[in-house]
Amino acid sequence: MSASLRSIEGQDEAGILREVQSALLGLRFGSVEITVHNGQVVQIERKEKFRLQQPAGKQA
C-alpha cells in the first residue's frame, strides 16, 4: 500500500499511516473510517462485515 499525508502539525505521519494500513490488513468486506478534529487524526475505526452462506438446498 502506498499513501502520503500532508504534514499534520504535532502528529507522526508515519505512525498514522501504519495504523491505517493495520486497519486495512486482512479486511475483505467493510470500511475504515478516519476521524479528524481541528486538523488532527483522533480516531481510526474499522468495521468488518461477515456474510454467512446459507446451506445448499435450504430456503429461509
C-alpha positions in Angstrom: 0.0 0.0 0.0 1.3 3.4 -0.8 -0.1 6.7 0.6 1.1 10.1 1.6 -0.2 12.7 4.1 0.3 16.4 4.2 2.3 17.5 7.2 0.0 17.3 10.2 1.2 19.6 12.9 2.3 17.7 16.0 1.5 14.2 14.7 3.7 11.3 13.5 2.7 10.9 9.8 4.4 7.5 9.5 2.6 6.3 12.7 -0.8 7.4 11.3 -0.1 5.6 8.0 0.9 2.4 9.9 -2.3 2.5 11.9 -4.4 2.9 8.7 -2.5 0.1 7.0 -3.0 -2.1 10.0 -6.8 -1.4 9.9 -6.9 -2.4 6.3 -4.8 -5.5 6.7 -6.9 -8.6 6.1 -10.2 -6.6 5.6 -12.3 -8.3 2.9 -15.7 -6.6 3.4 -16.2 -3.5 5.4 -14.8 0.0 5.9 -12.1 2.1 7.6 -13.2 5.5 8.9 -10.7 8.2 9.9 -12.0 10.9 12.2 -10.2 14.3 12.2 -10.8 17.1 14.7 -9.1 20.5 14.3 -6.7 19.1 11.7 -5.7 16.2 13.9 -6.4 12.5 13.3 -8.1 11.4 16.5 -9.7 8.1 15.7 -9.4 5.2 13.2 -12.3 2.9 13.2 -12.6 -0.5 11.4 -15.9 -2.0 10.6 -15.9 -5.5 9.2 -18.8 -7.5 7.7 -19.1 -11.3 7.8 -21.7 -12.8 5.4 -22.9 -16.2 6.4 -23.7 -18.5 3.5 -27.0 -20.5 3.7 -26.5 -24.3 3.3 -27.3 -25.5 -0.3 -30.9 -26.6 -0.8 -32.3 -24.6 2.2 -34.6 -21.6 1.9 -35.1 -19.0 4.6 
